[in-house]
């Protein structure tokens, strides 16, 4: 093959591989993660105060 053709093929392959790293994917999970991030960045007290969890009593059984 001619050097010019090999160079064009190599440039095309490098271009396709670079799209995998730099292109913004259109995945639903990324959209959900951005929404969760935007929701949680408004919370200044942490998740403990955001989500109220009812604590159940702990029963310690001892063998005597």
PDB file of N, CA, C and O in Angstrom:
ATOM      1  N   UNK A   1       0.837  -1.184   0.000  1.00  0.00           N
ATOM      2  CA  UNK A   1       0.000   0.000   0.000  1.00  0.00           C
ATOM      3  C   UNK A   1       0.876   1.239   0.000  1.00  0.00           C
ATOM      4  O   UNK A   1       2.030   1.231   0.429  1.00  0.00           O
ATOM      5  N   UNK A   2       0.286   2.273  -0.489  1.00  0.00           N
ATOM      6  CA  UNK A   2       0.977   3.550  -0.524  1.00  0.00           C
ATOM      7  C   UNK A   2       1.032   4.137   0.892  1.00  0.00           C
ATOM      8  O   UNK A   2       0.142   3.891   1.707  1.00  0.00           O
ATOM      9  N   UNK A   3       2.051   4.890   1.168  1.00  0.00           N
ATOM     10  CA  UNK A   3       2.233   5.485   2.492  1.00  0.00           C
ATOM     11  C   UNK A   3       1.095   6.446   2.821  1.00  0.00           C
ATOM     12  O   UNK A   3       0.671   6.533   3.973  1.00  0.00           O
ATOM     13  N   UNK A   4       0.605   7.159   1.829  1.00  0.00           N
ATOM     14  CA  UNK A   4      -0.477   8.109   2.045  1.00  0.00           C
ATOM     15  C   UNK A   4      -1.762   7.393   2.457  1.00  0.00           C
ATOM     16  O   UNK A   4      -2.489   7.882   3.322  1.00  0.00           O
ATOM     17  N   UNK A   5      -2.047   6.253   1.855  1.00  0.00           N
ATOM     18  CA  UNK A   5      -3.240   5.477   2.208  1.00  0.00           C
ATOM     19  C   UNK A   5      -3.114   4.917   3.616  1.00  0.00           C
ATOM     20  O   UNK A   5      -4.074   4.952   4.385  1.00  0.00           O
ATOM     21  N   UNK A   6      -1.930   4.397   3.964  1.00  0.00           N
ATOM     22  CA  UNK A   6      -1.705   3.879   5.319  1.00  0.00           C
ATOM     23  C   UNK A   6      -1.882   4.983   6.353  1.00  0.00           C
ATOM     24  O   UNK A   6      -2.461   4.765   7.417  1.00  0.00           O
ATOM     25  N   UNK A   7      -1.375   6.172   6.029  1.00  0.00           N
ATOM     26  CA  UNK A   7      -1.490   7.300   6.952  1.00  0.00           C
ATOM     27  C   UNK A   7      -2.956   7.692   7.140  1.00  0.00           C
ATOM     28  O   UNK A   7      -3.376   7.977   8.262  1.00  0.00           O
ATOM     29  N   UNK A   8      -3.730   7.709   6.069  1.00  0.00           N
ATOM     30  CA  UNK A   8      -5.154   8.047   6.176  1.00  0.00           C
ATOM     31  C   UNK A   8      -5.918   7.006   6.984  1.00  0.00           C
ATOM     32  O   UNK A   8      -6.804   7.362   7.761  1.00  0.00           O
ATOM     33  N   UNK A   9      -5.592   5.732   6.815  1.00  0.00           N
ATOM     34  CA  UNK A   9      -6.242   4.676   7.599  1.00  0.00           C
ATOM     35  C   UNK A   9      -5.894   4.824   9.074  1.00  0.00           C
ATOM     36  O   UNK A   9      -6.764   4.686   9.935  1.00  0.00           O
ATOM     37  N   UNK A  10      -4.627   5.105   9.370  1.00  0.00           N
ATOM     38  CA  UNK A  10      -4.198   5.263  10.756  1.00  0.00           C
ATOM     39  C   UNK A  10      -4.866   6.482  11.387  1.00  0.00           C
ATOM     40  O   UNK A  10      -5.285   6.425  12.543  1.00  0.00           O
ATOM     41  N   UNK A  11      -4.971   7.580  10.646  1.00  0.00           N
ATOM     42  CA  UNK A  11      -5.630   8.778  11.172  1.00  0.00           C
ATOM     43  C   UNK A  11      -7.102   8.490  11.457  1.00  0.00           C
ATOM     44  O   UNK A  11      -7.644   8.948  12.463  1.00  0.00           O
ATOM     45  N   UNK A  12      -7.744   7.736  10.580  1.00  0.00           N
ATOM     46  CA  UNK A  12      -9.144   7.373  10.800  1.00  0.00           C
ATOM     47  C   UNK A  12      -9.328   6.531  12.044  1.00  0.00           C
ATOM     48  O   UNK A  12     -10.271   6.745  12.805  1.00  0.00           O
ATOM     49  N   UNK A  13      -8.433   5.570  12.261  1.00  0.00           N
ATOM     50  CA  UNK A  13      -8.533   4.720  13.452  1.00  0.00           C
ATOM     51  C   UNK A  13      -8.275   5.513  14.724  1.00  0.00           C
ATOM     52  O   UNK A  13      -8.958   5.310  15.729  1.00  0.00           O
ATOM     53  N   UNK A  14      -7.295   6.416  14.695  1.00  0.00           N
ATOM     54  CA  UNK A  14      -7.006   7.250  15.868  1.00  0.00           C
ATOM     55  C   UNK A  14      -8.193   8.159  16.160  1.00  0.00           C
ATOM     56  O   UNK A  14      -8.531   8.386  17.322  1.00  0.00           O
ATOM     57  N   UNK A  15      -8.822   8.676  15.121  1.00  0.00           N
ATOM     58  CA  UNK A  15      -9.985   9.542  15.306  1.00  0.00           C
ATOM     59  C   UNK A  15     -11.134   8.776  15.962  1.00  0.00           C
ATOM     60  O   UNK A  15     -11.767   9.284  16.888  1.00  0.00           O
ATOM     61  N   UNK A  16     -11.402   7.573  15.497  1.00  0.00           N
ATOM     62  CA  UNK A  16     -12.487   6.758  16.067  1.00  0.00           C
ATOM     63  C   UNK A  16     -12.186   6.402  17.521  1.00  0.00           C
ATOM     64  O   UNK A  16     -13.084   6.428  18.362  1.00  0.00           O
ATOM     65  N   UNK A  17     -10.936   6.072  17.823  1.00  0.00           N
ATOM     66  CA  UNK A  17     -10.573   5.742  19.203  1.00  0.00           C
ATOM     67  C   UNK A  17     -10.660   6.968  20.105  1.00  0.00           C
ATOM     68  O   UNK A  17     -11.030   6.846  21.273  1.00  0.00           O
ATOM     69  N   UNK A  18     -10.325   8.145  19.584  1.00  0.00           N
ATOM     70  CA  UNK A  18     -10.389   9.350  20.408  1.00  0.00           C
ATOM     71  C   UNK A  18     -11.831   9.724  20.724  1.00  0.00           C
ATOM     72  O   UNK A  18     -12.093  10.330  21.763  1.00  0.00           O
ATOM     73  N   UNK A  19     -12.765   9.377  19.854  1.00  0.00           N
ATOM     74  CA  UNK A  19     -14.173   9.657  20.147  1.00  0.00           C
ATOM     75  C   UNK A  19     -14.647   8.888  21.366  1.00  0.00           C
ATOM     76  O   UNK A  19     -15.510   9.366  22.102  1.00  0.00           O
ATOM     77  N   UNK A  20     -14.103   7.719  21.588  1.00  0.00           N
ATOM     78  CA  UNK A  20     -14.495   6.929  22.758  1.00  0.00           C
ATOM     79  C   UNK A  20     -14.106   7.624  24.054  1.00  0.00           C
ATOM     80  O   UNK A  20     -14.783   7.465  25.070  1.00  0.00           O
ATOM     81  N   UNK A  21     -13.018   8.393  24.029  1.00  0.00           N
ATOM     82  CA  UNK A  21     -12.552   9.052  25.247  1.00  0.00           C
ATOM     83  C   UNK A  21     -13.174  10.430  25.442  1.00  0.00           C
ATOM     84  O   UNK A  21     -13.434  10.830  26.577  1.00  0.00           O
ATOM     85  N   UNK A  22     -13.416  11.156  24.364  1.00  0.00           N
ATOM     86  CA  UNK A  22     -13.785  12.560  24.499  1.00  0.00           C
ATOM     87  C   UNK A  22     -15.230  12.872  24.140  1.00  0.00           C
ATOM     88  O   UNK A  22     -15.692  13.979  24.412  1.00  0.00           O
ATOM     89  N   UNK A  23     -15.952  11.947  23.545  1.00  0.00           N
ATOM     90  CA  UNK A  23     -17.334  12.204  23.189  1.00  0.00           C
ATOM     91  C   UNK A  23     -18.211  12.053  24.424  1.00  0.00           C
ATOM     92  O   UNK A  23     -17.978  11.168  25.248  1.00  0.00           O
ATOM     93  N   UNK A  24     -19.205  12.899  24.555  1.00  0.00           N
ATOM     94  CA  UNK A  24     -20.119  12.811  25.684  1.00  0.00           C
ATOM     95  C   UNK A  24     -21.151  11.725  25.400  1.00  0.00           C
ATOM     96  O   UNK A  24     -21.895  11.824  24.425  1.00  0.00           O
ATOM     97  N   UNK A  25     -21.206  10.700  26.231  1.00  0.00           N
ATOM     98  CA  UNK A  25     -22.162   9.623  25.984  1.00  0.00           C
ATOM     99  C   UNK A  25     -23.585  10.051  26.331  1.00  0.00           C
ATOM    100  O   UNK A  25     -23.790  10.916  27.183  1.00  0.00           O
ATOM    101  N   UNK A  26     -24.539   9.458  25.684  1.00  0.00           N
ATOM    102  CA  UNK A  26     -25.949   9.762  25.915  1.00  0.00           C
ATOM    103  C   UNK A  26     -26.607   8.660  26.733  1.00  0.00           C
ATOM    104  O   UNK A  26     -27.677   8.176  26.363  1.00  0.00           O
ATOM    105  N   UNK A  27     -26.002   8.264  27.810  1.00  0.00           N
ATOM    106  CA  UNK A  27     -26.533   7.180  28.618  1.00  0.00           C
ATOM    107  C   UNK A  27     -27.530   7.710  29.633  1.00  0.00           C
ATOM    108  O   UNK A  27     -27.367   8.808  30.165  1.00  0.00           O
ATOM    109  N   UNK A  28     -28.556   6.928  29.897  1.00  0.00           N
ATOM    110  CA  UNK A  28     -29.564   7.286  30.887  1.00  0.00           C
ATOM    111  C   UNK A  28     -28.952   7.358  32.282  1.00  0.00           C
ATOM    112  O   UNK A  28     -29.348   8.195  33.093  1.00  0.00           O
ATOM    113  N   UNK A  29     -27.982   6.478  32.565  1.00  0.00           N
ATOM    114  CA  UNK A  29     -27.382   6.447  33.903  1.00  0.00           C
ATOM    115  C   UNK A  29     -26.620   7.727  34.200  1.00  0.00           C
ATOM    116  O   UNK A  29     -26.626   8.198  35.338  1.00  0.00           O
ATOM    117  N   UNK A  30     -25.957   8.304  33.188  1.00  0.00           N
ATOM    118  CA  UNK A  30     -25.253   9.559  33.409  1.00  0.00           C
ATOM    119  C   UNK A  30     -26.238  10.683  33.700  1.00  0.00           C
ATOM    120  O   UNK A  30     -25.951  11.560  34.515  1.00  0.00           O
ATOM    121  N   UNK A  31     -27.388  10.670  33.049  1.00  0.00           N
ATOM    122  CA  UNK A  31     -28.412  11.674  33.304  1.00  0.00           C
ATOM    123  C   UNK A  31     -28.948  11.533  34.720  1.00  0.00           C
ATOM    124  O   UNK A  31     -29.146  12.530  35.414  1.00  0.00           O
ATOM    125  N   UNK A  32     -29.181  10.307  35.147  1.00  0.00           N
ATOM    126  CA  UNK A  32     -29.656  10.076  36.512  1.00  0.00           C
ATOM    127  C   UNK A  32     -28.606  10.498  37.530  1.00  0.00           C
ATOM    128  O   UNK A  32     -28.940  11.100  38.550  1.00  0.00           O
ATOM    129  N   UNK A  33     -27.347  10.191  37.264  1.00  0.00           N
ATOM    130  CA  UNK A  33     -26.277  10.559  38.191  1.00  0.00           C
ATOM    131  C   UNK A  33     -26.153  12.072  38.301  1.00  0.00           C
ATOM    132  O   UNK A  33     -25.929  12.591  39.395  1.00  0.00           O
ATOM    133  N   UNK A  34     -26.295  12.788  37.195  1.00  0.00           N
ATOM    134  CA  UNK A  34     -26.248  14.245  37.250  1.00  0.00           C
ATOM    135  C   UNK A  34     -27.417  14.800  38.055  1.00  0.00           C
ATOM    136  O   UNK A  34     -27.250  15.758  38.810  1.00  0.00           O
ATOM    137  N   UNK A  35     -28.597  14.207  37.900  1.00  0.00           N
ATOM    138  CA  UNK A  35     -29.754  14.653  38.665  1.00  0.00           C
ATOM    139  C   UNK A  35     -29.585  14.407  40.154  1.00  0.00           C
ATOM    140  O   UNK A  35     -29.924  15.266  40.968  1.00  0.00           O
ATOM    141  N   UNK A  36     -29.070  13.253  40.514  1.00  0.00           N
ATOM    142  CA  UNK A  36     -28.823  12.937  41.925  1.00  0.00           C
ATOM    143  C   UNK A  36     -27.759  13.863  42.492  1.00  0.00           C
ATOM    144  O   UNK A  36     -27.877  14.324  43.628  1.00  0.00           O
ATOM    145  N   UNK A  37     -26.724  14.140  41.714  1.00  0.00           N
ATOM    146  CA  UNK A  37     -25.669  15.049  42.169  1.00  0.00           C
ATOM    147  C   UNK A  37     -26.237  16.443  42.411  1.00  0.00           C
ATOM    148  O   UNK A  37     -25.937  17.064  43.431  1.00  0.00           O
ATOM    149  N   UNK A  38     -27.054  16.941  41.484  1.00  0.00           N
ATOM    150  CA  UNK A  38     -27.629  18.275  41.645  1.00  0.00           C
ATOM    151  C   UNK A  38     -28.568  18.334  42.840  1.00  0.00           C
ATOM    152  O   UNK A  38     -28.659  19.369  43.500  1.00  0.00           O
ATOM    153  N   UNK A  39     -29.262  17.250  43.128  1.00  0.00           N
ATOM    154  CA  UNK A  39     -30.130  17.204  44.298  1.00  0.00           C
ATOM    155  C   UNK A  39     -29.318  17.209  45.588  1.00  0.00           C
ATOM    156  O   UNK A  39     -29.635  17.940  46.526  1.00  0.00           O
ATOM    157  N   UNK A  40     -28.271  16.389  45.631  1.00  0.00           N
ATOM    158  CA  UNK A  40     -27.508  16.241  46.867  1.00  0.00           C
ATOM    159  C   UNK A  40     -26.551  17.398  47.125  1.00  0.00           C
ATOM    160  O   UNK A  40     -26.146  17.609  48.268  1.00  0.00           O
ATOM    161  N   UNK A  41     -26.182  18.151  46.098  1.00  0.00           N
ATOM    162  CA  UNK A  41     -25.258  19.258  46.347  1.00  0.00           C
ATOM    163  C   UNK A  41     -25.942  20.400  47.085  1.00  0.00           C
ATOM    164  O   UNK A  41     -25.267  21.276  47.627  1.00  0.00           O
ATOM    165  N   UNK A  42     -27.278  20.404  47.115  1.00  0.00           N
ATOM    166  CA  UNK A  42     -28.015  21.418  47.854  1.00  0.00           C
ATOM    167  C   UNK A  42     -28.075  21.123  49.347  1.00  0.00           C
ATOM    168  O   UNK A  42     -28.396  22.007  50.142  1.00  0.00           O
ATOM    169  N   UNK A  43     -27.773  19.905  49.729  1.00  0.00           N
ATOM    170  CA  UNK A  43     -27.848  19.493  51.127  1.00  0.00           C
ATOM    171  C   UNK A  43     -26.543  19.866  51.819  1.00  0.00           C
ATOM    172  O   UNK A  43     -25.466  19.436  51.407  1.00  0.00           O
ATOM    173  N   UNK A  44     -26.647  20.659  52.859  1.00  0.00           N
ATOM    174  CA  UNK A  44     -25.447  21.100  53.564  1.00  0.00           C
ATOM    175  C   UNK A  44     -25.222  20.342  54.868  1.00  0.00           C
ATOM    176  O   UNK A  44     -24.169  20.477  55.490  1.00  0.00           O
ATOM    177  N   UNK A  45     -26.206  19.546  55.286  1.00  0.00           N
ATOM    178  CA  UNK A  45     -26.087  18.857  56.566  1.00  0.00           C
ATOM    179  C   UNK A  45     -25.672  17.409  56.426  1.00  0.00           C
ATOM    180  O   UNK A  45     -25.437  16.739  57.432  1.00  0.00           O
ATOM    181  N   UNK A  46     -25.577  16.914  55.223  1.00  0.00           N
ATOM    182  CA  UNK A  46     -25.196  15.525  55.026  1.00  0.00           C
ATOM    183  C   UNK A  46     -26.410  14.639  54.843  1.00  0.00           C
ATOM    184  O   UNK A  46     -27.549  15.068  55.030  1.00  0.00           O
ATOM    185  N   UNK A  47     -26.154  13.418  54.481  1.00  0.00           N
ATOM    186  CA  UNK A  47     -27.243  12.480  54.208  1.00  0.00           C
ATOM    187  C   UNK A  47     -27.936  12.000  55.468  1.00  0.00           C
ATOM    188  O   UNK A  47     -29.090  11.576  55.412  1.00  0.00           O
ATOM    189  N   UNK A  48     -27.255  12.058  56.607  1.00  0.00           N
ATOM    190  CA  UNK A  48     -27.852  11.567  57.849  1.00  0.00           C
ATOM    191  C   UNK A  48     -29.088  12.384  58.192  1.00  0.00           C
ATOM    192  O   UNK A  48     -30.105  11.824  58.599  1.00  0.00           O
ATOM    193  N   UNK A  49     -29.014  13.695  58.033  1.00  0.00           N
ATOM    194  CA  UNK A  49     -30.165  14.538  58.332  1.00  0.00           C
ATOM    195  C   UNK A  49     -31.157  14.590  57.176  1.00  0.00           C
ATOM    196  O   UNK A  49     -32.323  14.922  57.389  1.00  0.00           O
ATOM    197  N   UNK A  50     -30.731  14.274  55.974  1.00  0.00           N
ATOM    198  CA  UNK A  50     -31.617  14.303  54.808  1.00  0.00           C
ATOM    199  C   UNK A  50     -32.573  13.119  54.817  1.00  0.00           C
ATOM    200  O   UNK A  50     -33.762  13.273  54.538  1.00  0.00           O
ATOM    201  N   UNK A  51     -32.062  11.958  55.132  1.00  0.00           N
ATOM    202  CA  UNK A  51     -32.875  10.740  55.167  1.00  0.00           C
ATOM    203  C   UNK A  51     -33.045  10.346  56.626  1.00  0.00           C
ATOM    204  O   UNK A  51     -32.085   9.947  57.286  1.00  0.00           O
ATOM    205  N   UNK A  52     -34.263  10.458  57.123  1.00  0.00           N
ATOM    206  CA  UNK A  52     -34.536  10.096  58.513  1.00  0.00           C
ATOM    207  C   UNK A  52     -34.792   8.595  58.588  1.00  0.00           C
ATOM    208  O   UNK A  52     -35.747   8.088  57.999  1.00  0.00           O
ATOM    209  N   UNK A  53     -33.949   7.904  59.303  1.00  0.00           N
ATOM    210  CA  UNK A  53     -34.081   6.462  59.467  1.00  0.00           C
ATOM    211  C   UNK A  53     -34.496   6.198  60.901  1.00  0.00           C
ATOM    212  O   UNK A  53     -33.844   6.647  61.844  1.00  0.00           O
ATOM    213  N   UNK A  54     -35.589   5.464  61.053  1.00  0.00           N
ATOM    214  CA  UNK A  54     -36.030   5.115  62.399  1.00  0.00           C
ATOM    215  C   UNK A  54     -35.115   4.032  62.935  1.00  0.00           C
ATOM    216  O   UNK A  54     -34.973   2.962  62.343  1.00  0.00           O
ATOM    217  N   UNK A  55     -34.506   4.326  64.052  1.00  0.00           N
ATOM    218  CA  UNK A  55     -33.608   3.331  64.642  1.00  0.00           C
ATOM    219  C   UNK A  55     -34.427   2.353  65.473  1.00  0.00           C
ATOM    220  O   UNK A  55     -35.303   2.743  66.245  1.00  0.00           O
ATOM    221  N   UNK A  56     -34.124   1.101  65.300  1.00  0.00           N
ATOM    222  CA  UNK A  56     -34.797   0.067  66.064  1.00  0.00           C
ATOM    223  C   UNK A  56     -33.954  -0.244  67.292  1.00  0.00           C
ATOM    224  O   UNK A  56     -32.725  -0.191  67.235  1.00  0.00           O
ATOM    225  N   UNK A  57     -34.612  -0.568  68.403  1.00  0.00           N
ATOM    226  CA  UNK A  57     -33.835  -0.875  69.604  1.00  0.00           C
ATOM    227  C   UNK A  57     -32.998  -2.140  69.406  1.00  0.00           C
ATOM    228  O   UNK A  57     -33.418  -3.098  68.756  1.00  0.00           O
ATOM    229  N   UNK A  58     -31.831  -2.106  69.974  1.00  0.00           N
ATOM    230  CA  UNK A  58     -30.920  -3.248  69.884  1.00  0.00           C
ATOM    231  C   UNK A  58     -31.050  -4.054  71.169  1.00  0.00           C
ATOM    232  O   UNK A  58     -30.889  -3.527  72.269  1.00  0.00           O
ATOM    233  N   UNK A  59     -31.338  -5.317  71.014  1.00  0.00           N
ATOM    234  CA  UNK A  59     -31.467  -6.191  72.168  1.00  0.00           C
ATOM    235  C   UNK A  59     -30.195  -7.016  72.290  1.00  0.00           C
ATOM    236  O   UNK A  59     -29.815  -7.744  71.373  1.00  0.00           O
ATOM    237  N   UNK A  60     -29.557  -6.888  73.423  1.00  0.00           N
ATOM    238  CA  UNK A  60     -28.359  -7.679  73.689  1.00  0.00           C
ATOM    239  C   UNK A  60     -28.748  -8.868  74.558  1.00  0.00           C
ATOM    240  O   UNK A  60     -29.193  -8.702  75.693  1.00  0.00           O
ATOM    241  N   UNK A  61     -28.582 -10.028  74.030  1.00  0.00           N
ATOM    242  CA  UNK A  61     -28.877 -11.239  74.786  1.00  0.00           C
ATOM    243  C   UNK A  61     -27.562 -11.812  75.294  1.00  0.00           C
ATOM    244  O   UNK A  61     -26.641 -12.082  74.522  1.00  0.00           O
ATOM    245  N   UNK A  62     -27.497 -11.986  76.576  1.00  0.00           N
ATOM    246  CA  UNK A  62     -26.278 -12.547  77.153  1.00  0.00           C
ATOM    247  C   UNK A  62     -26.578 -13.933  77.697  1.00  0.00           C
ATOM    248  O   UNK A  62     -27.661 -14.195  78.219  1.00  0.00           O
ATOM    249  N   UNK A  63     -25.616 -14.795  77.566  1.00  0.00           N
ATOM    250  CA  UNK A  63     -25.726 -16.141  78.122  1.00  0.00           C
ATOM    251  C   UNK A  63     -25.060 -16.145  79.484  1.00  0.00           C
ATOM    252  O   UNK A  63     -23.941 -15.657  79.644  1.00  0.00           O
ATOM    253  N   UNK A  64     -25.768 -16.710  80.478  1.00  0.00           N
ATOM    254  CA  UNK A  64     -25.139 -16.770  81.798  1.00  0.00           C
ATOM    255  C   UNK A  64     -24.931 -18.186  82.244  1.00  0.00           C
ATOM    256  O   UNK A  64     -24.411 -18.419  83.335  1.00  0.00           O
TER     257      UNK A  64
END
